[in-house]
């Protein structure tokens, strides 16, 4: 009786193990099929035109017309400094240029009458060149008293406030143009052989949930040694709206790259 019972138990265990193995194989096959038909990666939206504007001189800020979140146009003055000292130096330099010009003309007239030699004329020319160079230096300083927008965009954050005195090189304003967004993502380096500029894939921003058909624009120049990943940059469709730099989402590739 006992041998029969043992035989039955063995048969049941074998059947159970076989069924479990079939389930594992079936699940593995489904996963492999899914991996073969679709690959996914995480990405983020970044603007081509973005900048952290810094001061090119030490001075006091007198005006910052645009606050966080406000839009501006290319050429608009974003920051204006107190320029009275630099303007006065520039005015003095211009006066020196006029004085050296008159001195040079006078020496040329005297040289024509043989009243002075060529040395005096050459010295007057050198003085005029020096005065002009100094005037150009102060003119550059005056131009740096205001910072204009390099592109159409939006203020991300003020790093300084009006009436504050800042040092040369201090960060003043972070700006971005959300109309120049691109999708940046890292993909496994093993995908490199099947990724080509011009191909399309689906990108779904987490914040909107709206699928977008984006186009691969370019691939990174090198593979990261540690993570074995490659940077991929893609362009958004022309009708994409409501997107901001910094949004993240999922990218889905229809076929295994």
LINZIPE-V826544 format. One record per residue. N is the residue number from 1. SS is DSSP state (@ for helix, = for strand, . for the rest). NEAR is the number of other ideal C-beta (glycine too) atoms within 10 Angstrom. Layout:
BEGIN
N/SS/NEAR, N/SS/NEAR
END
This chain:
BEGIN
1/./5, 2/@/6, 3/@/7, 4/@/8, 5/@/9, 6/@/10, 7/@/10, 8/@/10, 9/@/10, 10/@/10, 11/@/10, 12/@/10, 13/@/10, 14/@/10, 15/@/10, 16/@/10, 17/@/10, 18/@/10, 19/@/10, 20/@/10, 21/@/10, 22/@/10, 23/@/10, 24/@/10, 25/@/10, 26/@/10, 27/@/10, 28/@/10, 29/@/10, 30/@/10, 31/@/10, 32/@/10, 33/@/10, 34/@/11, 35/@/11, 36/@/10, 37/@/11, 38/./13, 39/=/19, 40/=/13, 41/=/18, 42/=/12, 43/=/24, 44/=/15, 45/=/21, 46/=/16, 47/=/21, 48/./14, 49/./17, 50/=/17, 51/=/16, 52/=/12, 53/=/19, 54/=/17, 55/./21, 56/./16, 57/./16, 58/./12, 59/=/20, 60/=/13, 61/=/19, 62/=/15, 63/=/13, 64/./20, 65/./13, 66/./19, 67/./9, 68/./11, 69/./9, 70/./9, 71/=/12, 72/=/18, 73/./9, 74/./12, 75/./10, 76/./14, 77/=/14, 78/=/21, 79/=/24, 80/=/16, 81/=/23, 82/./15, 83/./19, 84/@/12, 85/@/11, 86/@/20, 87/@/14, 88/@/11, 89/@/17, 90/@/21, 91/@/13, 92/@/13, 93/@/18, 94/@/16, 95/@/12, 96/@/17, 97/@/20, 98/@/12, 99/@/13, 100/@/19, 101/@/15, 102/@/12, 103/@/17, 104/@/20, 105/@/12, 106/@/13, 107/@/21, 108/@/14, 109/@/11, 110/@/14, 111/@/16, 112/@/10, 113/./7, 114/./7, 115/./10, 116/./17, 117/./12, 118/@/9, 119/@/10, 120/@/17, 121/@/16, 122/@/12, 123/@/15, 124/@/21, 125/@/15, 126/@/12, 127/@/17, 128/@/20, 129/@/13, 130/@/13, 131/@/20, 132/@/15, 133/@/11, 134/@/17, 135/@/20, 136/@/13, 137/@/11, 138/@/18, 139/@/15, 140/@/13, 141/@/18, 142/@/16, 143/@/14, 144/./16, 145/./19, 146/=/14, 147/=/20, 148/=/14, 149/./21, 150/./14, 151/./18, 152/./16, 153/=/24, 154/=/20, 155/=/21, 156/=/20, 157/=/13, 158/=/17, 159/./15, 160/./18, 161/./10, 162/./13, 163/./11, 164/./11, 165/=/12, 166/=/20, 167/./10, 168/./11, 169/./10, 170/./15, 171/=/14, 172/=/21, 173/=/22, 174/=/16, 175/=/23, 176/=/22, 177/./20, 178/@/20, 179/@/16, 180/@/17, 181/=/21, 182/=/18, 183/=/26, 184/=/15, 185/=/21, 186/=/17, 187/=/22, 188/=/14, 189/@/16, 190/@/12, 191/@/17, 192/@/15, 193/@/8, 194/@/12, 195/./15, 196/./10, 197/./12, 198/./7, 199/./15, 200/=/13, 201/=/24, 202/=/16, 203/=/23, 204/=/15, 205/=/22, 206/./10, 207/./13, 208/./15, 209/./8, 210/./13, 211/=/13, 212/=/19, 213/=/12, 214/=/22, 215/=/14, 216/=/18, 217/=/13, 218/=/12, 219/=/16, 220/=/16, 221/=/7, 222/=/8, 223/=/15, 224/./12, 225/./8, 226/./6, 227/./10, 228/./11, 229/=/18, 230/=/20, 231/=/15, 232/=/24, 233/=/18, 234/=/22, 235/=/16, 236/./20, 237/./12, 238/./6, 239/./6, 240/./18, 241/./11, 242/./10, 243/./19, 244/./15, 245/./19, 246/./14, 247/./18, 248/=/14, 249/=/23, 250/=/15, 251/=/20, 252/=/14, 253/=/20, 254/./12, 255/./11, 256/./13, 257/./18
END
